Amino acid sequence: MAAFSKLFIDTRTALTSRGVQATTQFNVTSQGKDGLRRAVNIRGFCVEVDEPPALGGNDRAPNPVEYALAALVRIFHEPTQK
């Protein structure tokens, strides 16, 4: 946990000393496919999003919650990797 605290403090210090770095804009585009499936373009990467049949989709890709969980795993495991 100490490594995470140091990372947080160092990041906050860097961003407050260089305000322009604290402002970031994210853009995505989305195109409907069949049913609830979408093709989402992010910085030139294309990821598909769908829902399982129980939620009205065709289960052809992870659903939005699964992508959010993957993002959280990535964020929370970063400080522990050397």
All heavy atoms as an XYZ file, in Angstrom:
628
protein
N       0.813     -1.191      0.000
C       0.000      0.000      0.000
C       0.861      1.261      0.000
O       0.464      2.263     -0.535
C      -0.939     -0.037      1.200
C      -2.068      0.943      1.080
S      -3.018      0.700     -0.426
C      -4.626      0.621      0.206
N       2.033      1.166      0.592
C       2.925      2.325      0.617
C       3.336      2.733     -0.793
O       3.446      3.921     -1.095
C       4.154      2.028      1.465
N       3.550      1.731     -1.670
C       3.918      2.040     -3.054
C       2.791      2.783     -3.757
O       3.036      3.710     -4.538
C       4.263      0.760     -3.808
N       1.544      2.382     -3.481
C       0.403      3.059     -4.084
C       0.308      4.486     -3.583
O       0.057      5.412     -4.356
C      -0.890      2.289     -3.796
C      -2.096      2.926     -4.400
C      -2.322      2.854     -5.762
C      -3.003      3.628     -3.627
C      -3.428      3.440     -6.343
C      -4.119      4.222     -4.199
C      -4.325      4.125     -5.561
N       0.532      4.698     -2.284
C       0.485      6.054     -1.724
C       1.541      6.944     -2.358
O       1.268      8.088     -2.711
C       0.686      6.007     -0.208
O      -0.371      5.327      0.403
N       2.746      6.417     -2.523
C       3.821      7.195     -3.157
C       3.466      7.518     -4.607
O       3.662      8.638     -5.063
C       5.142      6.447     -3.085
C       6.293      7.236     -3.720
C       7.607      6.520     -3.583
C       8.783      7.216     -4.231
N       8.585      8.360     -5.031
N       2.935      6.540     -5.331
C       2.528      6.764     -6.717
C       1.471      7.857     -6.794
O       1.540      8.749     -7.638
C       1.993      5.463     -7.323
C       1.435      5.563     -8.736
C       2.537      5.911     -9.720
C       0.766      4.251     -9.123
N       0.490      7.800     -5.907
C      -0.577      8.811     -5.891
C      -0.006     10.196     -5.603
O      -0.308     11.162     -6.306
C      -1.639      8.440     -4.850
C      -2.725      9.459     -4.732
C      -3.754      9.499     -5.659
C      -2.718     10.387     -3.706
C      -4.755     10.446     -5.571
C      -3.715     11.342     -3.602
C      -4.736     11.369     -4.540
N       0.835     10.304     -4.603
C       1.423     11.599     -4.233
C       2.297     12.138     -5.362
O       2.218     13.315     -5.720
C       2.214     11.478     -2.912
C       1.232     11.236     -1.756
C       3.068     12.713     -2.655
C       1.884     10.792     -0.460
N       3.122     11.283     -5.954
C       3.992     11.718     -7.062
C       3.167     12.175     -8.260
O       3.494     13.178     -8.902
C       4.938     10.595     -7.477
C       6.009     10.299     -6.444
O       6.162     11.093     -5.484
O       6.674      9.244     -6.580
N       2.088     11.454     -8.566
C       1.230     11.836     -9.692
C       0.543     13.166     -9.415
O       0.514     14.049    -10.279
C       0.181     10.736     -9.964
O       0.867      9.522    -10.252
C      -0.724     11.111    -11.134
N      -0.002     13.325     -8.227
C      -0.671     14.583     -7.868
C       0.307     15.752     -7.937
O      -0.014     16.812     -8.477
C      -1.291     14.470     -6.474
C      -2.034     15.746     -6.077
C      -2.664     15.639     -4.731
N      -1.611     15.363     -3.761
C      -1.844     15.041     -2.509
N      -3.066     14.928     -2.067
N      -0.845     14.816     -1.676
N       1.513     15.570     -7.440
C       2.528     16.628     -7.475
C       2.865     16.998     -8.914
O       2.933     18.179     -9.260
C       3.791     16.175     -6.725
O       3.440     15.880     -5.372
C       4.864     17.251     -6.756
N       3.071     16.001     -9.765
C       3.410     16.264    -11.168
C       2.280     17.003    -11.875
O       2.524     17.938    -12.639
C       3.717     14.952    -11.887
N       1.042     16.601    -11.623
C      -0.084     17.229    -12.314
C      -0.354     18.640    -11.823
O      -0.723     19.515    -12.602
C      -1.340     16.371    -12.182
C      -1.295     15.037    -12.926
C      -2.556     14.232    -12.641
C      -1.128     15.244    -14.424
N      -0.163     18.897    -10.544
C      -0.411     20.249    -10.045
C       0.702     21.211    -10.444
O       0.465     22.404    -10.572
C      -0.591     20.265     -8.512
O       0.540     19.666     -7.886
C      -1.859     19.542     -8.101
N       1.899     20.684    -10.683
C       2.984     21.573    -11.089
C       2.947     21.872    -12.587
O       3.532     22.846    -13.037
C       4.343     20.980    -10.709
O       4.598     19.813    -11.461
N       2.281     21.030    -13.370
C       2.152     21.224    -14.820
C       0.682     21.025    -15.185
O       0.270     19.951    -15.620
C       3.035     20.230    -15.567
C       4.514     20.485    -15.354
C       5.396     19.549    -16.152
N       5.270     18.151    -15.782
C       5.941     17.561    -14.800
N       6.768     18.265    -14.063
N       5.787     16.284    -14.548
N      -0.097     22.088    -14.987
C      -1.546     22.021    -15.154
C      -2.027     21.494    -16.488
O      -3.061     20.842    -16.569
N      -1.292     21.762    -17.563
C      -1.731     21.311    -18.882
C      -1.806     19.782    -18.940
O      -2.616     19.216    -19.652
C      -0.836     21.894    -20.002
C       0.547     21.263    -20.001
C      -1.502     21.725    -21.351
N      -0.968     19.095    -18.188
C      -1.002     17.636    -18.169
C      -2.212     17.097    -17.411
O      -2.580     15.946    -17.572
C       0.272     17.073    -17.545
C       1.484     17.255    -18.435
C       2.714     16.642    -17.817
O       2.903     16.702    -16.612
N       3.552     16.057    -18.642
N      -2.814     17.919    -16.572
C      -3.968     17.477    -15.803
C      -5.243     17.486    -16.636
O      -6.264     16.964    -16.218
C      -4.147     18.355    -14.563
N      -5.187     18.082    -17.825
C      -6.361     18.153    -18.685
C      -6.173     17.200    -19.859
O      -5.237     17.344    -20.639
C      -6.553     19.583    -19.224
O      -6.648     20.461    -18.109
C      -7.795     19.695    -20.061
N      -7.039     16.228    -19.948
C      -6.973     15.243    -21.023
C      -8.361     15.066    -21.600
O      -9.347     15.051    -20.875
C      -6.456     13.887    -20.499
O      -5.188     14.080    -19.905
C      -6.342     12.878    -21.601
N      -8.446     14.911    -22.887
C      -9.722     14.677    -23.551
C      -9.683     13.295    -24.185
O      -8.714     12.934    -24.857
C      -9.969     15.737    -24.623
C     -11.311     15.598    -25.284
C     -11.569     16.717    -26.272
O     -10.714     17.544    -26.563
N     -12.756     16.753    -26.791
N     -10.732     12.524    -23.939
C     -10.855     11.197    -24.507
C     -11.983     11.201    -25.520
O     -13.028     11.807    -25.277
C     -11.148     10.156    -23.417
C     -10.032     10.011    -22.422
C     -10.017     10.754    -21.258
C      -8.991      9.135    -22.666
C      -8.992     10.620    -20.341
C      -7.948      8.995    -21.761
C      -7.953      9.735    -20.595
N     -11.790     10.524    -26.641
C     -12.816     10.441    -27.670
C     -12.980      8.999    -28.115
O     -11.992      8.281    -28.294
C     -12.438     11.292    -28.887
C     -12.398     12.762    -28.566
O     -13.388     13.338    -28.178
N     -11.235     13.369    -28.705
N     -14.222      8.591    -28.305
C     -14.524      7.273    -28.855
C     -15.669      7.431    -29.839
O     -16.444      8.387    -29.767
C     -14.914      6.243    -27.765
C     -13.799      6.068    -26.758
C     -16.193      6.628    -27.065
N     -15.745      6.516    -30.779
C     -16.898      6.453    -31.668
C     -17.473      5.048    -31.566
O     -16.771      4.100    -31.228
C     -16.526      6.765    -33.131
O     -15.550      5.823    -33.574
C     -15.989      8.177    -33.277
N     -18.742      4.943    -31.859
C     -19.419      3.656    -31.728
C     -20.347      3.438    -32.905
O     -21.035      4.360    -33.343
C     -20.219      3.641    -30.416
O     -20.971      2.469    -30.299
N     -20.334      2.224    -33.416
C     -21.197      1.875    -34.538
C     -22.013      0.647    -34.156
O     -21.467     -0.360    -33.702
C     -20.369      1.580    -35.779
C     -21.201      1.201    -36.984
C     -20.309      0.895    -38.185
O     -19.101      0.810    -38.089
N     -20.941      0.710    -39.327
N     -23.328      0.732    -34.359
C     -24.205     -0.388    -34.050
C     -24.011     -1.543    -35.014
O     -23.810     -1.337    -36.207
N     -24.009     -2.736    -34.477
C     -23.948     -3.959    -35.283
C     -25.311     -4.644    -35.143
O     -26.319     -3.966    -35.124
C     -22.797     -4.855    -34.804
C     -21.434     -4.197    -34.926
C     -21.065     -3.999    -36.370
C     -19.666     -3.440    -36.506
N     -19.282     -3.206    -37.865
N     -25.328     -5.943    -35.002
C     -26.600     -6.642    -34.829
C     -27.003     -6.656    -33.350
O     -26.169     -6.800    -32.474
C     -26.495     -8.079    -35.372
C     -25.404     -8.876    -34.692
O     -24.257     -8.379    -34.643
O     -25.695     -9.981    -34.200
N     -28.288     -6.469    -33.083
C     -28.784     -6.481    -31.711
C     -28.137     -5.395    -30.869
O     -28.080     -4.246    -31.265
N     -27.622     -5.788    -29.717
C     -26.982     -4.833    -28.815
C     -25.483     -4.701    -29.053
O     -24.811     -3.897    -28.409
C     -27.213     -5.264    -27.356
C     -28.663     -5.269    -26.887
C     -28.760     -5.792    -25.458
C     -29.269     -3.881    -26.986
N     -24.940     -5.448    -29.966
C     -23.492     -5.425    -30.227
C     -23.085     -4.102    -30.866
O     -23.762     -3.566    -31.737
C     -23.104     -6.587    -31.142
C     -21.611     -6.746    -31.298
C     -21.256     -8.081    -31.952
N     -21.843     -8.208    -33.269
C     -21.160     -8.145    -34.408
N     -19.861     -7.959    -34.386
N     -21.771     -8.276    -35.564
N     -21.970     -3.566    -30.389
C     -21.423     -2.313    -30.903
C     -19.958     -2.496    -31.211
O     -19.261     -3.251    -30.532
C     -21.527     -1.183    -29.863
C     -22.866     -0.951    -29.217
C     -23.841     -0.182    -29.981
N     -23.371      1.093    -30.498
C     -24.092      1.811    -31.339
N     -25.258      1.378    -31.742
N     -23.652      2.950    -31.797
N     -19.465     -1.808    -32.210
C     -18.036     -1.703    -32.492
C     -17.609     -0.321    -31.997
O     -18.127      0.693    -32.457
C     -17.753     -1.852    -33.970
N     -16.698     -0.300    -31.047
C     -16.263      0.954    -30.444
C     -14.821      1.207    -30.857
O     -13.954      0.351    -30.679
C     -16.386      0.888    -28.903
C     -15.942      2.200    -28.274
C     -17.818      0.544    -28.488
N     -14.564      2.379    -31.426
C     -13.218      2.763    -31.858
C     -12.616      3.725    -30.843
O     -13.208      4.747    -30.512
C     -13.267      3.418    -33.239
C     -13.633      2.414    -34.288
O     -12.884      1.478    -34.529
N     -14.797      2.572    -34.888
N     -11.421      3.349    -30.365
C     -10.705      4.130    -29.360
C      -9.269      4.292    -29.843
O      -8.528      3.309    -29.928
C     -10.705      3.403    -27.998
C     -12.122      3.016    -27.584
C     -10.020      4.254    -26.934
C     -12.163      1.936    -26.523
N      -8.868      5.498    -30.211
C      -7.497      5.776    -30.671
C      -7.015      4.793    -31.729
O      -5.869      4.369    -31.742
C      -6.513      5.759    -29.500
C      -6.702      6.855    -28.500
C      -5.590      6.889    -27.444
N      -5.439      5.629    -26.716
C      -4.370      4.829    -26.816
N      -3.368      5.134    -27.604
N      -4.303      3.725    -26.106
N      -7.873      4.375    -32.618
C      -7.469      3.452    -33.673
C      -7.638      1.992    -33.312
O      -7.452      1.120    -34.155
N      -7.977      1.713    -32.070
C      -8.264      0.340    -31.648
C      -9.761      0.114    -31.752
O     -10.549      0.991    -31.410
C      -7.842      0.105    -30.188
C      -6.382      0.270    -29.947
C      -5.879      1.446    -29.431
C      -5.499     -0.763    -30.225
C      -4.529      1.616    -29.196
C      -4.139     -0.622    -29.996
C      -3.654      0.577    -29.478
N     -10.158     -1.056    -32.213
C     -11.577     -1.376    -32.297
C     -11.886     -2.509    -31.321
O     -11.253     -3.565    -31.376
C     -11.959     -1.789    -33.718
S     -13.733     -2.105    -33.884
N     -12.803     -2.265    -30.421
C     -13.260     -3.299    -29.498
C     -14.756     -3.473    -29.682
O     -15.475     -2.516    -29.966
C     -12.931     -2.970    -28.022
C     -11.439     -2.929    -27.791
C     -13.564     -1.667    -27.593
N     -15.199     -4.693    -29.551
C     -16.629     -4.956    -29.649
C     -17.210     -5.099    -28.261
O     -16.543     -5.555    -27.331
C     -16.886     -6.205    -30.480
C     -16.578     -5.988    -31.936
C     -17.301     -6.969    -32.850
O     -17.920     -7.927    -32.364
O     -17.232     -6.749    -34.059
N     -18.448     -4.684    -28.141
C     -19.185     -4.762    -26.884
C     -20.525     -5.408    -27.186
O     -21.173     -5.082    -28.183
C     -19.410     -3.347    -26.286
C     -20.131     -3.421    -24.964
C     -18.094     -2.610    -26.140
N     -20.934     -6.340    -26.351
C     -22.237     -7.011    -26.507
C     -22.752     -7.337    -25.111
O     -22.143     -6.957    -24.111
C     -22.084     -8.276    -27.356
C     -23.407     -8.762    -27.953
O     -24.460     -8.136    -27.711
O     -23.384     -9.780    -28.661
N     -23.834     -8.008    -25.050
C     -24.418     -8.477    -23.802
C     -24.688     -9.970    -23.922
O     -24.874    -10.481    -25.032
C     -25.744     -7.753    -23.507
C     -25.608     -6.271    -23.241
C     -25.049     -5.938    -21.871
O     -24.809     -6.853    -21.056
O     -24.826     -4.743    -21.610
N     -24.737    -10.673    -22.806
C     -25.123    -12.085    -22.867
C     -26.614    -12.203    -23.189
O     -27.367    -11.231    -23.040
C     -24.811    -12.607    -21.459
C     -24.787    -11.402    -20.586
C     -24.387    -10.251    -21.454
N     -27.053    -13.371    -23.635
C     -28.465    -13.546    -23.979
C     -29.425    -13.165    -22.850
O     -30.491    -12.603    -23.111
C     -28.570    -15.033    -24.313
C     -27.205    -15.388    -24.807
C     -26.264    -14.565    -23.961
N     -29.036    -13.415    -21.610
C     -29.916    -13.077    -20.478
C     -30.189    -11.579    -20.385
O     -31.193    -11.160    -19.807
C     -29.296    -13.577    -19.175
N     -29.309    -10.771    -20.993
C     -29.490     -9.317    -20.987
C     -29.883     -8.780    -22.359
O     -29.814     -7.584    -22.612
C     -28.218     -8.630    -20.492
C     -27.812     -8.953    -19.046
C     -26.474     -8.307    -18.702
C     -28.893     -8.492    -18.074
N     -30.264     -9.675    -23.267
C     -30.766     -9.259    -24.569
C     -29.760     -9.246    -25.696
O     -30.081     -8.841    -26.808
N     -28.535     -9.675    -25.442
C     -27.510     -9.669    -26.484
C     -27.291    -11.044    -27.085
O     -28.048    -11.989    -26.831
N     -26.229    -11.143    -27.880
C     -25.875    -12.400    -28.541
C     -24.581    -13.012    -27.999
O     -24.085    -13.989    -28.541
C     -25.733    -12.180    -30.055
C     -27.062    -11.818    -30.678
O     -28.083    -12.434    -30.385
N     -27.056    -10.792    -31.525
N     -24.000    -12.407    -26.965
C     -22.796    -12.911    -26.304
C     -21.614    -13.051    -27.261
O     -20.851    -14.004    -27.197
C     -23.089    -14.250    -25.613
C     -22.147    -14.505    -24.443
O     -21.577    -13.531    -23.920
O     -21.983    -15.677    -24.066
N     -21.436    -12.067    -28.147
C     -20.346    -12.118    -29.118
C     -19.134    -11.296    -28.680
O     -18.126    -11.260    -29.383
C     -20.845    -11.647    -30.479
C     -21.911    -12.617    -31.026
C     -22.377    -12.267    -32.387
N     -21.270    -12.368    -33.336
C     -21.325    -11.888    -34.565
N     -22.422    -11.292    -34.988
N     -20.293    -12.002    -35.370
N     -19.241    -10.642    -27.528
C     -18.133     -9.844    -26.992
C     -18.418     -9.579    -25.513
O     -19.546     -9.756    -25.059
C     -18.016     -8.518    -27.756
N     -17.403     -9.141    -24.757
C     -17.647     -8.780    -23.361
C     -18.671     -7.644    -23.261
O     -18.816     -6.846    -24.192
C     -16.275     -8.316    -22.865
C     -15.294     -8.962    -23.780
C     -15.983     -9.020    -25.112
N     -19.355     -7.581    -22.130
C     -20.305     -6.480    -21.952
C     -19.598     -5.287    -21.290
O     -18.454     -5.404    -20.842
C     -21.553     -6.940    -21.197
C     -21.322     -7.246    -19.737
O     -20.361     -6.810    -19.134
N     -22.213     -8.017    -19.153
N     -20.244     -4.119    -21.244
C     -19.583     -2.927    -20.700
C     -19.076     -3.104    -19.270
O     -17.999     -2.605    -18.931
C     -20.671     -1.855    -20.774
C     -21.538     -2.293    -21.905
C     -21.559     -3.791    -21.820
N     -19.817     -3.800    -18.431
C     -19.383     -4.004    -17.048
C     -18.098     -4.828    -17.013
O     -17.183     -4.541    -16.231
C     -20.501     -4.673    -16.211
C     -19.997     -5.067    -14.833
C     -21.708     -3.750    -16.111
N     -17.996     -5.826    -17.867
C     -16.781     -6.642    -17.917
C     -15.573     -5.812    -18.357
O     -14.467     -5.980    -17.827
C     -16.991     -7.849    -18.824
C     -17.998     -8.828    -18.235
C     -18.537     -9.836    -19.213
O     -18.670     -9.518    -20.428
O     -18.843    -10.954    -18.763
N     -15.772     -4.895    -19.310
C     -14.671     -4.008    -19.704
C     -14.290     -3.078    -18.555
O     -13.111     -2.807    -18.326
C     -15.036     -3.181    -20.941
C     -14.836     -3.922    -22.239
C     -15.917     -4.248    -23.044
C     -13.567     -4.277    -22.670
C     -15.740     -4.915    -24.248
C     -13.374     -4.946    -23.870
C     -14.458     -5.252    -24.657
O     -14.274     -5.910    -25.840
N     -15.286     -2.579    -17.822
C     -14.997     -1.713    -16.676
C     -14.216     -2.472    -15.611
O     -13.256     -1.947    -15.034
C     -16.293     -1.147    -16.099
N     -14.597     -3.720    -15.358
C     -13.867     -4.538    -14.390
C     -12.437     -4.799    -14.851
O     -11.496     -4.759    -14.047
C     -14.598     -5.858    -14.145
C     -15.911     -5.739    -13.375
C     -16.640     -7.080    -13.373
C     -15.677     -5.238    -11.965
N     -12.254     -5.040    -16.142
C     -10.908     -5.244    -16.685
C     -10.067     -3.980    -16.477
O      -8.882     -4.065    -16.123
C     -10.972     -5.610    -18.161
N     -10.654     -2.817    -16.679
C      -9.931     -1.561    -16.479
C      -9.540     -1.394    -15.013
O      -8.414     -0.983    -14.707
C     -10.784     -0.384    -16.937
N     -10.443     -1.730    -14.101
C     -10.126     -1.619    -12.678
C      -9.014     -2.580    -12.269
O      -8.133     -2.223    -11.490
C     -11.381     -1.874    -11.839
C     -12.429     -0.764    -11.885
C     -13.697     -1.211    -11.181
C     -11.897      0.522    -11.291
N      -9.056     -3.797    -12.797
C      -7.991     -4.754    -12.497
C      -6.651     -4.196    -12.943
O      -5.656     -4.253    -12.230
C      -8.270     -6.120    -13.167
C      -7.041     -7.001    -13.145
C      -9.429     -6.816    -12.484
N      -6.619     -3.625    -14.119
C      -5.388     -3.044    -14.659
C      -4.885     -1.906    -13.775
O      -3.707     -1.809    -13.454
C      -5.629     -2.558    -16.085
C      -4.542     -1.698    -16.687
C      -3.199     -2.451    -16.752
N      -2.191     -1.641    -17.387
C      -1.394     -0.800    -16.746
N      -1.504     -0.635    -15.458
N      -0.487     -0.116    -17.388
N      -5.791     -1.038    -13.339
C      -5.413      0.105    -12.513
C      -4.885     -0.350    -11.159
O      -3.845      0.109    -10.697
C      -6.613      1.061    -12.324
C      -6.934      1.757    -13.644
C      -6.329      2.084    -11.236
C      -8.269      2.467    -13.647
N      -5.596     -1.260    -10.513
C      -5.227     -1.644     -9.154
C      -4.038     -2.592     -9.087
O      -3.391     -2.693     -8.062
C      -6.430     -2.232     -8.413
C      -7.438     -1.180     -8.062
C      -8.706     -1.214     -8.608
C      -7.110     -0.138     -7.213
C      -9.633     -0.233     -8.292
C      -8.021      0.848     -6.897
C      -9.297      0.791     -7.434
N      -3.711     -3.273    -10.155
C      -2.571     -4.169    -10.127
C      -1.293     -3.517    -10.630
O      -0.221     -4.076    -10.476
C      -2.869     -5.457    -10.918
C      -3.765     -6.364    -10.149
N      -3.285     -7.247     -9.227
C      -5.110     -6.503    -10.151
C      -4.297     -7.901     -8.689
N      -5.408     -7.457     -9.228
N      -1.380     -2.353    -11.224
C      -0.196     -1.678    -11.748
C       0.862     -1.407    -10.687
O       2.039     -1.731    -10.897
C      -0.583     -0.366    -12.431
C       0.603      0.379    -12.992
C       0.198      1.648    -13.688
O      -0.971      1.824    -14.027
O       1.084      2.485    -13.865
N       0.527     -0.859     -9.531
C       1.569     -0.544     -8.555
C       2.303     -1.764     -8.008
O       3.427     -1.650     -7.545
C       0.822      0.160     -7.429
C      -0.435      0.643     -8.044
C      -0.766     -0.349     -9.123
N       1.698     -2.940     -8.052
C       2.343     -4.122     -7.487
C       3.281     -4.812     -8.478
O       4.044     -5.671     -8.084
C       1.290     -5.141     -7.018
O       0.528     -5.588     -8.164
C       0.373     -4.542     -5.987
N       3.231     -4.427     -9.744
C       4.086     -5.071    -10.755
C       5.427     -4.355    -10.818
O       5.498     -3.150    -10.860
C       3.412     -5.026    -12.128
C       2.060     -5.710    -12.164
C       2.119     -7.160    -11.787
O       2.981     -7.876    -12.255
N       1.199     -7.606    -10.951
N       6.478     -5.116    -10.831
C       7.842     -4.539    -10.919
C       8.469     -4.952    -12.217
O       8.352     -5.994    -12.701
C       8.704     -5.017     -9.762
C       8.150     -4.586     -8.413
C       8.693     -3.256     -8.040
C       8.115     -2.881     -6.681
N       8.198     -1.639     -6.256
